[in-house]
Amino acid sequence: MKIQKYMTELPHTIGHDITVTKARNMMKDHACHHLPVLDGGHLVGVISNRDLALVENVRGGGETPVEEIMTDEPVIVDPDTDVNEAIKMMMEKRIGSLIIRAKEGKHWGIFTYTDALKVLS
């Protein structure tokens, strides 16, 4: 089973200079827990709700740009990666999402632990 079958194509994204508060609101609005971070249309990282929670309760933390707390080297896999191997990779690396590389006319995407649970159920 290829991961592209289970990924979210063209996920919601956020700019690198957007604040933590705005990122949290966007996650609530779109019912998601991970947002790829872009700078000039290029992927530069990924932010999770867990990342946001780490700084939200610090005085002034809500005004922190996401680029200061994002994972700046997200794990990127090919769309033909076996979904079971992808889940194993996420468990081993203790990460909540993988970025799926665009390939052969296909859109890029994101595969999260929520998607993994759907596969396993």
RAJOSUL-V843214 format. One record per backbone hydrogen bond with DSSP energy under -1.0 kcal/mol. CO is the residue of the C=O (numbers start at 1). NH is the residue of the N-H. Records with the same first field share a line. If there is no record, write none. Layout:
CO = NH ; NH
This chain:
1 = 83
2 = 5
3 = 6 ; 7
8 = 110
14 = 38
15 = 18
16 = 67
18 = 66
19 = 23
20 = 24
21 = 25
22 = 26
23 = 27
24 = 28
25 = 29
26 = 30
27 = 32
33 = 49
35 = 47
36 = 14
37 = 44 ; 45
38 = 16
39 = 42
42 = 39
45 = 37
46 = 71
47 = 35
48 = 52
49 = 53
50 = 54
52 = 55 ; 56
55 = 58
58 = 61
60 = 63
61 = 64
62 = 21
64 = 20
65 = 68
66 = 69 ; 70
71 = 46
75 = 99
77 = 101
78 = 81
79 = 4
81 = 3
82 = 86
83 = 87
84 = 88
85 = 89
86 = 90
87 = 91
88 = 92
89 = 93
90 = 95
96 = 113
98 = 111
99 = 77
100 = 109
103 = 106
108 = 10
109 = 100
110 = 8
111 = 98
112 = 116
113 = 117
114 = 118
115 = 119
116 = 120
117 = 121
